[in-house]
Structure formats: structure tokens, C-alpha cells
Amino acid sequence: MPDKTVLVTGATGRIGRVVVSDLLERGYHVRATTSKPLDHAASDREIIDWRTVDFLHETDFDALVAGCDGILHLAAEIGNRDRMVRVNVDATRHLARAAERAGVPVFCYTSTVSVYGSGLSTSIDEDFDVLTHDRDVPSEYWALDYVREYGRTKLAGELVLRQVAEKVRYVVFRPTVVVDISQIVAIRDWPLVKRMLAAHRHAHHVYVRDVSDALIWFMQRGLAGHGRPGSVSVYHLSEDDRPDPHHKDFMKKAFAASGDRRYRIVAVPWVADWLHDALRFRSLPFRNPLWRMRFSSERLRASGYRFRFGMAKAEEIALDTLRREVLQNEQDEDNLAERQS
């Protein structure tokens, strides 16, 4: 779509970097936010309209959204509990209100499957029960305190959009575990105990390039007039129904491709993992940890969208990366031997 300007918040994050690149490749004008001071010598300043934005303190985003045809709101606070309400909830509210005033056609928001906490069921769709958003109820989510806070504040951000929605078409995405190639490979760098305990787990991985593609696809659909103004649609971004979804499945392939013994792990029974978490969190909740839950992709498929790459492709790229590492190491060893002879 020529002459369309898209605002990408959190543009320097894991998803944001890919989204910006994909938008530029497809011919969009990109306005991108960063919380860091801009490097005026940066080579992309001529093709990207960079804006330094402090979502922790700023409340007026009218100038930021002015002239934008779509908003992809990726910015979030993930680790600092004290900042989460202001960044994940309040800033989302102010940004959405600015979008309403400006008449932006479509606003895409990245949430998380953490909004479900620890489910009473293992099969989760977008209408399943979610966390209590306005107070912390530890029994609802078997997780560290900051993870529970993240899930609650991202859910509160979703609810803000429902409260504000009048003219803008809102699309909320709840991705599972978003990974790039380096993170798939880096399973070998996990501590030994973690590799053993987690080998049996369902990975819940979704490839970052698929997340980017889905965001842009739904934005384009909104720009084409699909959906009622003021509507809020929610979709999982998940590939939980794919074959060989466990960490141990990739570890076997990675060991065969690389010979790296860090991938050769004996998976302990799932009950050991469960007991480990029980000791870690000092509780025995009758709920399911994340690795036992499955997030349905049925609504995503019903929309007509299909992942452009898929985790099978992402894992094959990761395995090719490992094979190239082996060849490079062999070449380095040969070169060293020649220099020493």
C-alpha cells in the first residue's frame, strides 16, 4: 500500500526490529519509537522517522500518531514491576485515545498468553478465563512475581482498548514464546539442570518473522476496511499443534546436526519438573503450568491467515546454522594446524 505511514512502538525490540524491516520491504513509510537517545549519524535516519518516546512519563501522543494510517503497538515493560502499570496500561490508554482522536483506521496490540495464568484446563482458546487484572492473586498463576505482574498489566492494556474503542479497529495478539534463530540455537547454553528439567516441555515457540508477518497482514486487512470501527478482535499467535513441539525434539535434531553434546540430554520425568516448581514457588496449586497448556490456533486459521514460515522452517534454519558452525570450526582448526606446521 503506497503512501501509508505505520507507527511502530518498541521498534528496537525483538519483534519491532523485524516488523520495521518487513514494513520497509513492503513499501510502507515507518515512524518508529525508541526510549533511547537517537544517534543522528544512524544510517536509517533517512528512511525511518525515528521518535524518542518515554512511555513511562509521557501522556500526550497526538503528535506521535498524527498522519499515521496504522499503529503497531509493541512497546512494553517486561522486567520492572514498578514500571509495568504506567507503561503497559496507562501509556496504552493514552496512545489509543490519541489514535481515536486522529481517526487512525487500525491499531494492533501485542499482548501475551500470560494473561491466562495457570489454566484449570490444558486446552486454551481466546475466550478462556483470564487473570484477575486489578490485583495480584498468586494462586491463579504459578510464576515469578514479575511474570504475574506482566500478565496482569498486559491484560489490563487489552481492557483499556475495549474501554476506549469507538472509531478505530483494534486487533489484539496473544503470542506464545516468540523466538528468533539465535534463541532456538541457544537452548544448548541453558544450565544443565534446566536443560534436563525442561527437555520434556512443550516449547510453545512461534517464529518472530511469523509474528511480524501476522501483525502486518491484519493491519492491511484493517486498512482495507475489514472489521467494524470500534471493534476489538483477539487472536493467539501460536503453533502448538505442530508435530515435534518439545524441546527434546529439537535437541535430538541439533545433536545430529552438530555433535554438540550440550544437546544430548536425558529428559527427566515431568513430575520432577512439577516438583521442582512446587519447591521453587512454595505452593501446590491445582492448576496447569505453562508447559502443560496448549493455545489454540483455530481462530487465527478461521480468519484466513497462515504463518508465512512456521517453526519447522525456523528450526531448519537453526539446524543449518549449526552445520555451518561445524564446518567453520573444522576450517579454523585446519588453518591453525597449517600455521603451526
KAMO-V730769 format. One record per residue. N is the residue number from 1. RES is the residue in three letters. PSI is psi as a letter, one per 40 degrees, with the letter a starting at -180 (999 if undefined). BURIAL is + if it has 9 or more other C-alpha atoms within 8 Angstrom, else -. Layout:
n:N res:RES psi:PSI burial:BURIAL
n:N res:RES psi:PSI burial:BURIAL
This chain:
n:1 res:MET psi:h burial:-
n:2 res:PRO psi:i burial:-
n:3 res:ASP psi:f burial:-
n:4 res:LYS psi:h burial:+
n:5 res:THR psi:h burial:+
n:6 res:VAL psi:h burial:+
n:7 res:LEU psi:h burial:+
n:8 res:VAL psi:h burial:+
n:9 res:THR psi:i burial:+
n:10 res:GLY psi:f burial:+
n:11 res:ALA psi:e burial:+
n:12 res:THR psi:e burial:-
n:13 res:GLY psi:a burial:-
n:14 res:ARG psi:d burial:-
n:15 res:ILE psi:d burial:+
n:16 res:GLY psi:d burial:+
n:17 res:ARG psi:d burial:+
n:18 res:VAL psi:d burial:+
n:19 res:VAL psi:d burial:+
n:20 res:VAL psi:d burial:+
n:21 res:SER psi:d burial:-
n:22 res:ASP psi:d burial:+
n:23 res:LEU psi:d burial:+
n:24 res:LEU psi:d burial:+
n:25 res:GLU psi:d burial:-
n:26 res:ARG psi:e burial:-
n:27 res:GLY psi:e burial:-
n:28 res:TYR psi:i burial:+
n:29 res:HIS psi:h burial:+
n:30 res:VAL psi:h burial:+
n:31 res:ARG psi:h burial:+
n:32 res:ALA psi:i burial:+
n:33 res:THR psi:i burial:+
n:34 res:THR psi:i burial:+
n:35 res:SER psi:e burial:-
n:36 res:LYS psi:i burial:-
n:37 res:PRO psi:h burial:-
n:38 res:LEU psi:i burial:-
n:39 res:ASP psi:h burial:-
n:40 res:HIS psi:e burial:-
n:41 res:ALA psi:e burial:-
n:42 res:ALA psi:h burial:-
n:43 res:SER psi:d burial:-
n:44 res:ASP psi:e burial:-
n:45 res:ARG psi:d burial:+
n:46 res:GLU psi:d burial:-
n:47 res:ILE psi:e burial:-
n:48 res:ILE psi:h burial:+
n:49 res:ASP psi:g burial:+
n:50 res:TRP psi:h burial:+
n:51 res:ARG psi:h burial:+
n:52 res:THR psi:h burial:+
n:53 res:VAL psi:h burial:-
n:54 res:ASP psi:g burial:-
n:55 res:PHE psi:e burial:+
n:56 res:LEU psi:d burial:-
n:57 res:HIS psi:d burial:-
n:58 res:GLU psi:i burial:+
n:59 res:THR psi:e burial:-
n:60 res:ASP psi:h burial:-
n:61 res:PHE psi:e burial:+
n:62 res:ASP psi:d burial:+
n:63 res:ALA psi:d burial:-
n:64 res:LEU psi:d burial:-
n:65 res:VAL psi:e burial:+
n:66 res:ALA psi:h burial:-
n:67 res:GLY psi:e burial:-
n:68 res:CYS psi:i burial:+
n:69 res:ASP psi:d burial:+
n:70 res:GLY psi:i burial:+
n:71 res:ILE psi:h burial:+
n:72 res:LEU psi:h burial:+
n:73 res:HIS psi:g burial:+
n:74 res:LEU psi:e burial:+
n:75 res:ALA psi:h burial:+
n:76 res:ALA psi:i burial:-
n:77 res:GLU psi:h burial:+
n:78 res:ILE psi:d burial:+
n:79 res:GLY psi:d burial:-
n:80 res:ASN psi:h burial:-
n:81 res:ARG psi:d burial:+
n:82 res:ASP psi:e burial:-
n:83 res:ARG psi:e burial:+
n:84 res:MET psi:d burial:+
n:85 res:VAL psi:d burial:+
n:86 res:ARG psi:d burial:+
n:87 res:VAL psi:d burial:+
n:88 res:ASN psi:d burial:+
n:89 res:VAL psi:c burial:+
n:90 res:ASP psi:d burial:+
n:91 res:ALA psi:d burial:+
n:92 res:THR psi:d burial:+
n:93 res:ARG psi:d burial:+
n:94 res:HIS psi:d burial:+
n:95 res:LEU psi:d burial:+
n:96 res:ALA psi:d burial:+
n:97 res:ARG psi:d burial:+
n:98 res:ALA psi:d burial:+
n:99 res:ALA psi:d burial:+
n:100 res:GLU psi:d burial:+
n:101 res:ARG psi:d burial:-
n:102 res:ALA psi:e burial:+
n:103 res:GLY psi:f burial:-
n:104 res:VAL psi:h burial:+
n:105 res:PRO psi:d burial:+
n:106 res:VAL psi:i burial:+
n:107 res:PHE psi:h burial:+
n:108 res:CYS psi:h burial:+
n:109 res:TYR psi:h burial:+
n:110 res:THR psi:h burial:+
n:111 res:SER psi:b burial:+
n:112 res:THR psi:i burial:+
n:113 res:VAL psi:e burial:+
n:114 res:SER psi:e burial:+
n:115 res:VAL psi:e burial:+
n:116 res:TYR psi:e burial:+
n:117 res:GLY psi:a burial:+
n:118 res:SER psi:h burial:+
n:119 res:GLY psi:i burial:+
n:120 res:LEU psi:e burial:-
n:121 res:SER psi:i burial:-
n:122 res:THR psi:e burial:+
n:123 res:SER psi:h burial:-
n:124 res:ILE psi:h burial:+
n:125 res:ASP psi:a burial:+
n:126 res:GLU psi:e burial:-
n:127 res:ASP psi:e burial:-
n:128 res:PHE psi:i burial:-
n:129 res:ASP psi:i burial:-
n:130 res:VAL psi:i burial:-
n:131 res:LEU psi:i burial:+
n:132 res:THR psi:h burial:-
n:133 res:HIS psi:d burial:+
n:134 res:ASP psi:e burial:-
n:135 res:ARG psi:i burial:-
n:136 res:ASP psi:h burial:+
n:137 res:VAL psi:g burial:-
n:138 res:PRO psi:d burial:-
n:139 res:SER psi:e burial:-
n:140 res:GLU psi:e burial:+
n:141 res:TYR psi:h burial:+
n:142 res:TRP psi:g burial:+
n:143 res:ALA psi:i burial:-
n:144 res:LEU psi:i burial:-
n:145 res:ASP psi:d burial:-
n:146 res:TYR psi:d burial:+
n:147 res:VAL psi:d burial:+
n:148 res:ARG psi:d burial:+
n:149 res:GLU psi:d burial:+
n:150 res:TYR psi:d burial:+
n:151 res:GLY psi:d burial:+
n:152 res:ARG psi:d burial:+
n:153 res:THR psi:d burial:+
n:154 res:LYS psi:d burial:+
n:155 res:LEU psi:d burial:+
n:156 res:ALA psi:d burial:+
n:157 res:GLY psi:d burial:+
n:158 res:GLU psi:d burial:+
n:159 res:LEU psi:d burial:-
n:160 res:VAL psi:d burial:+
n:161 res:LEU psi:d burial:+
n:162 res:ARG psi:d burial:+
n:163 res:GLN psi:d burial:-
n:164 res:VAL psi:d burial:+
n:165 res:ALA psi:h burial:+
n:166 res:GLU psi:d burial:-
n:167 res:LYS psi:d burial:+
n:168 res:VAL psi:i burial:+
n:169 res:ARG psi:h burial:+
n:170 res:TYR psi:h burial:+
n:171 res:VAL psi:h burial:+
n:172 res:VAL psi:h burial:+
n:173 res:PHE psi:h burial:+
n:174 res:ARG psi:g burial:+
n:175 res:PRO psi:i burial:+
n:176 res:THR psi:b burial:+
n:177 res:VAL psi:h burial:-
n:178 res:VAL psi:h burial:+
n:179 res:VAL psi:i burial:+
n:180 res:ASP psi:a burial:+
n:181 res:ILE psi:d burial:+
n:182 res:SER psi:d burial:-
n:183 res:GLN psi:d burial:-
n:184 res:ILE psi:d burial:+
n:185 res:VAL psi:d burial:+
n:186 res:ALA psi:e burial:-
n:187 res:ILE psi:d burial:+
n:188 res:ARG psi:d burial:-
n:189 res:ASP psi:e burial:-
n:190 res:TRP psi:i burial:-
n:191 res:PRO psi:i burial:-
n:192 res:LEU psi:d burial:-
n:193 res:VAL psi:d burial:-
n:194 res:LYS psi:d burial:-
n:195 res:ARG psi:d burial:+
n:196 res:MET psi:d burial:+
n:197 res:LEU psi:d burial:+
n:198 res:ALA psi:e burial:+
n:199 res:ALA psi:d burial:+
n:200 res:HIS psi:e burial:+
n:201 res:ARG psi:i burial:+
n:202 res:HIS psi:h burial:+
n:203 res:ALA psi:d burial:+
n:204 res:HIS psi:f burial:+
n:205 res:HIS psi:i burial:+
n:206 res:VAL psi:h burial:+
n:207 res:TYR psi:h burial:+
n:208 res:VAL psi:d burial:+
n:209 res:ARG psi:d burial:+
n:210 res:ASP psi:d burial:+
n:211 res:VAL psi:d burial:+
n:212 res:SER psi:d burial:+
n:213 res:ASP psi:d burial:+
n:214 res:ALA psi:d burial:+
n:215 res:LEU psi:d burial:+
n:216 res:ILE psi:d burial:+
n:217 res:TRP psi:d burial:+
n:218 res:PHE psi:d burial:+
n:219 res:MET psi:d burial:+
n:220 res:GLN psi:d burial:-
n:221 res:ARG psi:d burial:+
n:222 res:GLY psi:d burial:+
n:223 res:LEU psi:d burial:+
n:224 res:ALA psi:e burial:-
n:225 res:GLY psi:e burial:-
n:226 res:HIS psi:h burial:-
n:227 res:GLY psi:i burial:-
n:228 res:ARG psi:h burial:-
n:229 res:PRO psi:h burial:+
n:230 res:GLY psi:e burial:+
n:231 res:SER psi:i burial:+
n:232 res:VAL psi:h burial:+
n:233 res:SER psi:i burial:-
n:234 res:VAL psi:h burial:+
n:235 res:TYR psi:h burial:+
n:236 res:HIS psi:i burial:+
n:237 res:LEU psi:g burial:+
n:238 res:SER psi:i burial:+
n:239 res:GLU psi:f burial:+
n:240 res:ASP psi:e burial:+
n:241 res:ASP psi:e burial:-
n:242 res:ARG psi:i burial:-
n:243 res:PRO psi:i burial:-
n:244 res:ASP psi:f burial:-
n:245 res:PRO psi:e burial:+
n:246 res:HIS psi:i burial:+
n:247 res:HIS psi:d burial:+
n:248 res:LYS psi:d burial:+
n:249 res:ASP psi:d burial:+
n:250 res:PHE psi:d burial:+
n:251 res:MET psi:d burial:+
n:252 res:LYS psi:d burial:+
n:253 res:LYS psi:d burial:+
n:254 res:ALA psi:d burial:+
n:255 res:PHE psi:d burial:+
n:256 res:ALA psi:d burial:-
n:257 res:ALA psi:d burial:+
n:258 res:SER psi:d burial:+
n:259 res:GLY psi:e burial:-
n:260 res:ASP psi:h burial:-
n:261 res:ARG psi:e burial:-
n:262 res:ARG psi:d burial:-
n:263 res:TYR psi:e burial:+
n:264 res:ARG psi:g burial:+
n:265 res:ILE psi:h burial:+
n:266 res:VAL psi:h burial:-
n:267 res:ALA psi:h burial:+
n:268 res:VAL psi:i burial:+
n:269 res:PRO psi:i burial:-
n:270 res:TRP psi:d burial:+
n:271 res:VAL psi:d burial:-
n:272 res:ALA psi:d burial:+
n:273 res:ASP psi:d burial:+
n:274 res:TRP psi:d burial:-
n:275 res:LEU psi:d burial:-
n:276 res:HIS psi:d burial:-
n:277 res:ASP psi:d burial:+
n:278 res:ALA psi:d burial:+
n:279 res:LEU psi:d burial:-
n:280 res:ARG psi:d burial:-
n:281 res:PHE psi:e burial:+
n:282 res:ARG psi:f burial:-
n:283 res:SER psi:i burial:-
n:284 res:LEU psi:g burial:-
n:285 res:PRO psi:i burial:-
n:286 res:PHE psi:f burial:-
n:287 res:ARG psi:i burial:+
n:288 res:ASN psi:h burial:+
n:289 res:PRO psi:i burial:+
n:290 res:LEU psi:d burial:-
n:291 res:TRP psi:e burial:+
n:292 res:ARG psi:e burial:+
n:293 res:MET psi:i burial:+
n:294 res:ARG psi:h burial:+
n:295 res:PHE psi:h burial:+
n:296 res:SER psi:i burial:+
n:297 res:SER psi:e burial:+
n:298 res:GLU psi:d burial:-
n:299 res:ARG psi:d burial:+
n:300 res:LEU psi:d burial:+
n:301 res:ARG psi:d burial:+
n:302 res:ALA psi:d burial:-
n:303 res:SER psi:e burial:-
n:304 res:GLY psi:e burial:-
n:305 res:TYR psi:i burial:+
n:306 res:ARG psi:h burial:-
n:307 res:PHE psi:h burial:-
n:308 res:ARG psi:d burial:-
n:309 res:PHE psi:c burial:+
n:310 res:GLY psi:i burial:+
n:311 res:MET psi:d burial:+
n:312 res:ALA psi:d burial:-
n:313 res:LYS psi:d burial:-
n:314 res:ALA psi:d burial:+
n:315 res:GLU psi:d burial:+
n:316 res:GLU psi:d burial:-
n:317 res:ILE psi:d burial:+
n:318 res:ALA psi:d burial:+
n:319 res:LEU psi:d burial:+
n:320 res:ASP psi:d burial:-
n:321 res:THR psi:d burial:-
n:322 res:LEU psi:d burial:+
n:323 res:ARG psi:d burial:+
n:324 res:ARG psi:d burial:-
n:325 res:GLU psi:d burial:+
n:326 res:VAL psi:d burial:+
n:327 res:LEU psi:d burial:-
n:328 res:GLN psi:d burial:-
n:329 res:ASN psi:d burial:-
n:330 res:GLU psi:d burial:-
n:331 res:GLN psi:d burial:-
n:332 res:ASP psi:d burial:-
n:333 res:GLU psi:d burial:-
n:334 res:ASP psi:d burial:-
n:335 res:ASN psi:d burial:-
n:336 res:LEU psi:d burial:-
n:337 res:ALA psi:d burial:-
n:338 res:GLU psi:d burial:-
n:339 res:ARG psi:d burial:-
n:340 res:GLN psi:e burial:-
n:341 res:SER psi:999 burial:-
